[in-house]
Every structure is written in structure tokens, then in C-alpha cells.
């Protein structure tokens, strides 16, 4: 059975809402974790100071080995 454009649009919208909900939950968990883990708090401070974009983050953690 093929879906109509409207059905596909509703499906995409539902996925978008679910993804945003998961992103908000992850942000909340990350904030809680950061508050309780001094090492993570320091790492967050250092990354914030570097002002790296998400594309640059993997470069900051390249493993030379």
C-alpha cells in the first residue's frame, strides 16, 4: 500500500517530534551528568572555551594511536 503525501508528511512530522524529544532528554541527562562528574564538568568547560562546532569535535579527540 502506498502512502499519500499527507500520510508521509505526518509520518515525517511524528519522527521529527520524537527525535526532538530524544534530543531534549539527552541534553537533560548530559546536564545532570555534568553537574555530578567533576571530570566531565572540566571537559565541558574546555570544549566550551574552544568553541568548536560539532564537525570539529571529532578532531579534538583524534587518537594518535
C-alpha positions as a Markdown table, in Angstrom:
| # | Residue | x | y | z |
|---|---|---|---|---|
| 1 | Unk | 0.0 | 0.0 | 0.0 |
| 2 | Unk | 1.4 | 3.4 | -1.0 |
| 3 | Unk | 1.2 | 6.3 | 1.3 |
| 4 | Unk | -0.3 | 9.7 | 0.3 |
| 5 | Unk | 1.8 | 12.8 | 0.5 |
| 6 | Unk | -0.2 | 13.8 | 3.6 |
| 7 | Unk | 0.5 | 10.5 | 5.3 |
| 8 | Unk | 4.2 | 10.7 | 4.6 |
| 9 | Unk | 4.2 | 14.3 | 5.9 |
| 10 | Unk | 2.5 | 13.2 | 9.1 |
| 11 | Unk | 5.0 | 10.3 | 9.5 |
| 12 | Unk | 8.0 | 12.7 | 9.0 |
| 13 | Unk | 6.5 | 15.1 | 11.5 |
| 14 | Unk | 6.0 | 12.4 | 14.0 |
| 15 | Unk | 9.6 | 11.3 | 13.6 |
| 16 | Unk | 10.8 | 14.9 | 13.9 |
| 17 | Unk | 8.9 | 15.3 | 17.1 |
| 18 | Unk | 10.3 | 12.0 | 18.5 |
| 19 | Unk | 13.8 | 13.0 | 17.6 |
| 20 | Unk | 13.5 | 16.4 | 19.2 |
| 21 | Unk | 12.1 | 14.8 | 22.4 |
| 22 | Unk | 15.0 | 12.4 | 22.5 |
| 23 | Unk | 17.5 | 15.3 | 21.9 |
| 24 | Unk | 15.9 | 17.2 | 24.8 |
| 25 | Unk | 16.1 | 14.1 | 27.1 |
| 26 | Unk | 19.8 | 13.6 | 26.1 |
| 27 | Unk | 20.5 | 17.3 | 26.8 |
| 28 | Unk | 18.9 | 16.9 | 30.2 |
| 29 | Unk | 20.8 | 13.8 | 31.1 |
| 30 | Unk | 24.0 | 15.3 | 29.9 |
| 31 | Unk | 23.4 | 18.4 | 32.1 |
| 32 | Unk | 22.7 | 16.2 | 35.1 |
| 33 | Unk | 25.8 | 14.1 | 34.4 |
| 34 | Unk | 28.0 | 17.1 | 34.0 |
| 35 | Unk | 26.8 | 18.5 | 37.4 |
| 36 | Unk | 27.7 | 15.3 | 39.2 |
| 37 | Unk | 31.0 | 14.5 | 37.4 |
| 38 | Unk | 33.9 | 16.9 | 38.1 |
| 39 | Unk | 36.0 | 15.5 | 35.2 |
| 40 | Unk | 33.1 | 15.9 | 32.8 |
| 41 | Unk | 32.5 | 19.4 | 34.0 |
| 42 | Unk | 36.1 | 20.3 | 33.3 |
| 43 | Unk | 36.0 | 18.7 | 29.9 |
| 44 | Unk | 32.8 | 20.6 | 29.1 |
| 45 | Unk | 34.5 | 23.9 | 30.2 |
| 46 | Unk | 37.5 | 23.2 | 28.0 |
| 47 | Unk | 35.4 | 22.4 | 24.9 |
| 48 | Unk | 33.2 | 25.4 | 25.5 |
| 49 | Unk | 36.3 | 27.5 | 25.7 |
| 50 | Unk | 37.5 | 26.1 | 22.4 |
| 51 | Unk | 34.1 | 27.0 | 20.8 |
| 52 | Unk | 34.3 | 24.0 | 18.4 |
| 53 | Unk | 31.5 | 23.3 | 16.0 |
| 54 | Unk | 30.0 | 19.7 | 16.0 |
| 55 | Unk | 32.0 | 18.9 | 12.9 |
| 56 | Unk | 35.2 | 19.9 | 14.6 |
| 57 | Unk | 34.6 | 17.9 | 17.8 |
| 58 | Unk | 36.0 | 14.6 | 16.4 |
| 59 | Unk | 39.2 | 16.5 | 15.5 |
| 60 | Unk | 39.6 | 17.5 | 19.2 |
| 61 | Unk | 39.5 | 13.8 | 20.2 |
| 62 | Unk | 41.6 | 12.2 | 17.5 |
| 63 | Unk | 43.5 | 9.3 | 18.9 |
| 64 | Unk | 47.1 | 9.3 | 17.6 |
| 65 | Unk | 47.4 | 5.5 | 18.1 |
